[in-house]
Amino acid sequence: MNIICTLKSSEPDLLLPVGNFSSRMLLDPLISTINVFVPNGVSFADDISIRLGGYIELSFNGVIFAYSDSISSAPLFEGATSTTLQINTSGVFPAIPTPTIDLEGVSFKAINVNGDIRLRAKFDPNIVPGSIVNYDGESHNVTQITVSQSVNSYTMEIFANA
């Protein structure tokens, strides 16, 4: 999985390498979040600091799947052998939902007491809150998506109304 993070502002666009990444997108964008961890972050600190107040655009295989309202902070973490810059945002706005998508690579399904469904599946940048996903002969309205990427793995969980 190769998430591309672009910082947008009045300055020229800045493409950043993504070490780890997490995003929580809900139907209400004001409580949605994106956190991007940039390896060797100290080398990007000055370029990122002049773009605070700009926004993040996230894409996968050329498909923009989310962008943020504004960058809220960018703390630098120093470990024994590396530094990581964490870029935090809120107000995440997903791309325009694709009307109906067949969900692929489902590895987990849970049904809550109230009947809402949680599915863990292969990442698809076209699935955003408001999409309808088909799985196991049923259609589900997506209300929330959580996506995370680490160095060698990723997870996408979809929450949907029954």
Residue frames as qw, qx, qy, qz and C-alpha x, y, z in Angstrom:
[[0.000, 0.892, 0.452, 0.000, 0.00, 0.00, 0.00],
 [0.463, 0.045, 0.029, 0.884, 1.39, 3.36, -0.94],
 [0.057, -0.895, -0.418, 0.147, -0.38, 6.35, 0.58],
 [0.422, 0.351, 0.059, 0.834, 0.80, 9.69, -0.81],
 [0.253, -0.787, -0.403, 0.392, 0.60, 12.67, 1.53],
 [0.356, 0.463, 0.181, 0.791, 0.68, 16.13, -0.01],
 [0.192, -0.605, -0.397, 0.663, 0.72, 19.30, 2.08],
 [0.238, 0.636, 0.446, 0.583, -1.17, 22.09, 0.34],
 [0.242, -0.736, -0.286, 0.564, -0.92, 25.75, 1.24],
 [0.299, 0.936, -0.020, -0.187, 0.01, 29.09, -0.32],
 [0.240, -0.625, 0.684, 0.290, 3.52, 27.60, -0.59],
 [0.537, 0.317, -0.679, -0.388, 4.33, 25.08, -3.34],
 [0.930, -0.203, -0.121, -0.280, 2.94, 21.58, -2.70],
 [0.096, -0.587, 0.782, -0.186, 5.10, 19.37, -0.49],
 [0.881, 0.003, -0.423, -0.213, 5.05, 15.60, -1.05],
 [0.356, -0.608, 0.621, -0.343, 5.95, 13.68, 2.10],
 [0.450, 0.112, -0.886, -0.024, 7.02, 10.09, 2.65],
 [0.708, -0.422, 0.047, -0.564, 4.55, 8.26, 4.87],
 [0.119, 0.294, -0.913, 0.256, 5.91, 5.88, 7.49],
 [0.022, -0.387, -0.890, 0.242, 2.74, 5.30, 9.49],
 [0.245, -0.161, -0.226, -0.929, -0.65, 6.83, 8.92],
 [0.010, 0.407, 0.885, -0.227, -4.09, 6.68, 10.50],
 [0.230, -0.127, -0.212, -0.941, -7.37, 8.27, 9.57],
 [0.114, 0.416, 0.845, -0.316, -10.84, 8.18, 11.04],
 [0.162, -0.063, -0.359, -0.917, -13.49, 9.44, 8.63],
 [0.171, 0.424, 0.802, -0.384, -17.10, 9.86, 9.72],
 [0.188, 0.712, 0.586, 0.339, -20.21, 11.30, 8.12],
 [0.179, -0.978, -0.089, 0.054, -19.55, 14.40, 10.26],
 [0.705, 0.478, -0.190, 0.488, -16.21, 15.69, 8.93],
 [0.115, -0.826, 0.254, -0.490, -15.62, 18.03, 11.88],
 [0.698, -0.547, 0.424, -0.185, -14.87, 15.13, 14.24],
 [0.948, 0.271, -0.003, 0.165, -12.80, 13.17, 11.71],
 [0.354, -0.823, 0.384, 0.224, -9.00, 13.07, 11.98],
 [0.841, 0.458, -0.209, 0.201, -5.80, 12.29, 10.05],
 [0.498, -0.759, 0.388, 0.157, -2.42, 11.56, 11.64],
 [0.808, 0.534, -0.195, 0.153, 0.61, 11.13, 9.36],
 [0.659, -0.638, 0.293, 0.270, 4.00, 10.04, 10.67],
 [0.577, 0.782, -0.231, 0.052, 6.92, 11.17, 8.49],
 [0.889, -0.233, 0.007, 0.394, 10.18, 9.21, 8.87],
 [0.542, 0.016, 0.048, 0.839, 13.34, 11.33, 9.23],
 [0.002, -0.868, -0.492, -0.068, 10.92, 14.13, 10.07],
 [0.366, -0.705, 0.008, 0.607, 13.61, 16.58, 11.15],
 [0.347, -0.059, 0.514, 0.782, 14.63, 17.03, 7.51],
 [0.001, -0.551, -0.633, -0.544, 11.07, 18.19, 6.68],
 [0.268, -0.602, -0.562, 0.500, 10.35, 20.22, 9.84],
 [0.072, -0.396, 0.049, 0.914, 11.03, 23.66, 8.35],
 [0.153, -0.077, -0.657, -0.734, 9.09, 22.92, 5.16],
 [0.293, -0.514, -0.803, -0.073, 6.12, 21.64, 7.18],
 [0.234, -0.528, -0.452, 0.680, 6.17, 24.50, 9.70],
 [0.057, 0.244, -0.191, -0.949, 5.69, 27.12, 6.96],
 [0.349, -0.171, -0.697, -0.603, 2.65, 25.16, 5.80],
 [0.061, -0.342, -0.804, 0.483, 0.85, 24.98, 9.18],
 [0.332, 0.495, 0.237, -0.767, -2.67, 26.19, 8.53],
 [0.391, 0.287, -0.642, -0.593, -2.60, 24.50, 5.11],
 [0.860, -0.043, 0.260, -0.437, -4.20, 21.13, 4.57],
 [0.330, -0.288, 0.881, 0.178, -3.32, 17.51, 3.85],
 [0.768, 0.323, -0.209, -0.512, -4.42, 15.63, 0.75],
 [0.505, -0.282, 0.816, -0.002, -4.20, 11.83, 0.85],
 [0.723, 0.425, -0.278, -0.468, -4.18, 9.67, -2.25],
 [0.633, -0.209, 0.744, 0.045, -3.70, 6.02, -3.13],
 [0.492, 0.189, 0.726, 0.442, -2.81, 4.91, -6.66],
 [0.089, 0.168, 0.369, 0.910, -3.73, 8.35, -7.95],
 [0.338, -0.635, -0.592, -0.364, -7.15, 8.44, -6.25],
 [0.047, -0.334, 0.402, -0.851, -7.63, 11.25, -3.70],
 [0.476, -0.410, -0.773, -0.090, -9.60, 9.73, -0.84],
 [0.419, -0.781, -0.402, 0.228, -9.42, 12.38, 1.89],
 [0.341, 0.471, -0.132, 0.803, -8.28, 15.88, 2.66],
 [0.384, -0.482, -0.577, 0.536, -8.21, 17.83, 5.89],
 [0.026, -0.954, -0.294, -0.059, -9.55, 21.21, 6.93],
 [0.129, 0.889, -0.349, 0.269, -6.24, 22.46, 8.36],
 [0.697, 0.124, -0.576, 0.409, -3.03, 21.19, 9.91],
 [0.517, -0.815, -0.137, -0.224, -3.39, 21.60, 13.66],
 [0.456, -0.773, 0.438, 0.049, 0.08, 20.56, 14.89],
 [0.821, 0.449, -0.339, 0.095, 3.30, 18.84, 13.85],
 [0.562, -0.727, 0.391, -0.047, 5.28, 17.60, 16.87],
 [0.564, 0.551, -0.613, 0.053, 8.70, 16.01, 16.33],
 [0.877, -0.428, 0.186, -0.111, 9.57, 12.78, 18.16],
 [0.324, 0.684, -0.650, 0.071, 13.20, 11.77, 18.55],
 [0.971, -0.233, 0.001, -0.055, 14.13, 8.15, 19.25],
 [0.661, -0.535, 0.404, 0.337, 17.50, 6.54, 19.80],
 [0.495, -0.087, 0.630, 0.592, 18.12, 6.00, 16.09],
 [0.157, 0.440, 0.611, 0.639, 15.47, 8.01, 14.23],
 [0.145, 0.262, 0.293, -0.908, 13.18, 11.02, 14.28],
 [0.077, 0.487, 0.816, 0.303, 9.52, 11.06, 13.29],
 [0.160, 0.034, 0.060, -0.985, 7.30, 14.03, 12.61],
 [0.105, 0.474, 0.870, -0.089, 3.61, 13.55, 13.37],
 [0.139, -0.098, -0.225, -0.959, 1.20, 15.78, 11.43],
 [0.080, 0.420, 0.835, -0.348, -2.21, 16.08, 13.08],
 [0.189, -0.139, -0.330, -0.915, -5.37, 17.42, 11.50],
 [0.271, 0.397, 0.782, -0.398, -9.06, 17.54, 12.13],
 [0.479, 0.626, 0.093, -0.608, -11.97, 18.31, 9.89],
 [0.257, -0.190, 0.840, 0.437, -11.38, 15.48, 7.42],
 [0.629, 0.459, 0.082, -0.622, -13.46, 15.60, 4.29],
 [0.623, 0.007, 0.745, 0.240, -13.63, 12.41, 2.26],
 [0.037, 0.119, -0.606, -0.785, -13.72, 12.47, -1.52],
 [0.653, 0.085, -0.064, -0.749, -17.13, 12.24, -3.19],
 [0.596, -0.117, 0.776, -0.168, -18.49, 8.75, -2.50],
 [0.250, 0.109, -0.809, -0.521, -18.78, 6.22, -5.28],
 [0.669, -0.210, -0.080, -0.708, -22.45, 5.17, -5.17],
 [0.934, -0.209, 0.191, -0.218, -22.13, 1.39, -4.76],
 [0.261, 0.634, -0.728, 0.016, -18.99, -0.71, -4.42],
 [0.942, -0.127, -0.303, -0.062, -18.48, -4.46, -4.00],
 [0.409, -0.779, 0.455, -0.137, -16.35, -4.94, -0.88],
 [0.827, 0.341, -0.439, 0.076, -13.30, -7.15, -1.43],
 [0.496, 0.317, -0.642, 0.492, -10.93, -9.03, 0.84],
 [0.573, -0.611, 0.087, -0.539, -13.17, -9.11, 3.92],
 [0.481, 0.217, -0.787, 0.318, -11.29, -10.80, 6.77],
 [0.109, -0.202, -0.736, 0.637, -13.56, -9.90, 9.70],
 [0.323, -0.462, -0.403, -0.721, -17.24, -9.18, 10.27],
 [0.138, -0.222, -0.757, 0.598, -18.96, -8.27, 13.53],
 [0.260, -0.601, -0.487, -0.578, -22.56, -7.30, 14.22],
 [0.008, -0.195, 0.511, -0.837, -23.17, -5.02, 17.21],
 [0.102, 0.357, 0.829, -0.419, -26.12, -5.41, 19.56],
 [0.330, 0.585, 0.203, -0.712, -27.95, -2.58, 17.76],
 [0.769, 0.485, 0.417, 0.015, -27.43, -4.36, 14.42],
 [0.245, 0.897, -0.316, -0.188, -24.69, -2.07, 13.07],
 [0.964, 0.160, 0.059, 0.203, -21.94, -3.87, 11.19],
 [0.183, -0.831, 0.463, 0.248, -18.15, -3.64, 11.31],
 [0.928, 0.341, 0.098, 0.115, -16.14, -5.07, 8.42],
 [0.344, -0.682, 0.483, 0.429, -12.36, -5.32, 8.00],
 [0.794, 0.523, 0.306, 0.044, -11.47, -5.42, 4.31],
 [0.629, 0.140, 0.261, 0.718, -8.96, -4.68, 1.59],
 [0.075, -0.579, -0.094, 0.807, -8.30, -0.95, 1.34],
 [0.348, 0.559, 0.587, 0.471, -10.31, 0.76, -1.40],
 [0.180, -0.189, -0.117, 0.958, -9.81, 4.55, -1.70],
 [0.233, -0.282, -0.488, -0.793, -13.19, 4.88, -3.41],
 [0.500, -0.567, -0.654, -0.031, -15.07, 3.82, -0.26],
 [0.094, 0.223, -0.327, 0.913, -15.80, 6.81, 1.96],
 [0.153, 0.372, 0.706, -0.583, -18.56, 7.67, 4.45],
 [0.488, 0.487, 0.045, -0.723, -21.77, 7.88, 2.46],
 [0.326, 0.296, -0.801, -0.406, -20.81, 5.02, 0.12],
 [0.892, -0.068, 0.189, -0.405, -22.87, 1.86, -0.14],
 [0.044, 0.464, -0.878, -0.110, -20.91, -1.39, 0.00],
 [0.900, 0.017, -0.204, -0.385, -22.12, -4.80, -1.09],
 [0.063, 0.431, -0.879, 0.193, -20.92, -7.81, 0.86],
 [0.088, 0.057, 0.973, -0.204, -22.28, -11.31, 1.29],
 [0.047, -0.486, -0.796, -0.359, -25.47, -10.54, -0.62],
 [0.198, -0.821, -0.468, 0.259, -26.31, -7.45, 1.45],
 [0.304, 0.646, 0.045, 0.698, -25.92, -3.69, 0.94],
 [0.515, -0.600, -0.386, 0.475, -24.64, -1.48, 3.77],
 [0.123, 0.934, 0.056, 0.331, -24.53, 2.32, 4.17],
 [0.668, 0.056, -0.338, 0.661, -21.02, 3.32, 5.31],
 [0.299, -0.926, -0.198, -0.120, -21.04, 5.69, 8.30],
 [0.341, -0.850, 0.394, 0.077, -17.39, 5.54, 9.38],
 [0.881, 0.356, -0.224, 0.217, -14.04, 4.32, 8.05],
 [0.480, -0.784, 0.370, 0.137, -10.82, 3.80, 9.95],
 [0.833, 0.490, -0.168, 0.197, -7.68, 3.34, 7.86],
 [0.435, -0.804, 0.383, 0.132, -4.17, 2.79, 9.18],
 [0.811, 0.497, -0.256, 0.172, -0.86, 1.98, 7.55],
 [0.598, -0.694, 0.340, 0.211, 2.36, 0.88, 9.18],
 [0.089, -0.620, 0.653, 0.426, 5.66, 0.05, 7.56],
 [0.082, 0.169, -0.914, -0.361, 4.51, -3.29, 6.16],
 [0.004, -0.420, -0.908, 0.006, 0.77, -3.61, 6.73],
 [0.233, -0.135, -0.059, -0.961, -2.52, -1.76, 6.53],
 [0.042, 0.390, 0.885, -0.250, -6.02, -2.07, 7.91],
 [0.275, -0.175, -0.220, -0.919, -9.34, -0.63, 6.75],
 [0.018, 0.355, 0.881, -0.313, -12.41, -1.02, 8.93],
 [0.233, -0.290, -0.398, -0.838, -15.83, 0.01, 7.76],
 [0.136, 0.285, 0.748, -0.584, -18.72, 0.73, 10.08],
 [0.230, -0.168, -0.568, -0.772, -22.17, 0.61, 8.55],
 [0.563, -0.034, 0.339, -0.753, -25.82, 0.82, 9.52],
 [0.386, 0.087, 0.918, -0.037, -27.76, -2.39, 9.51]]
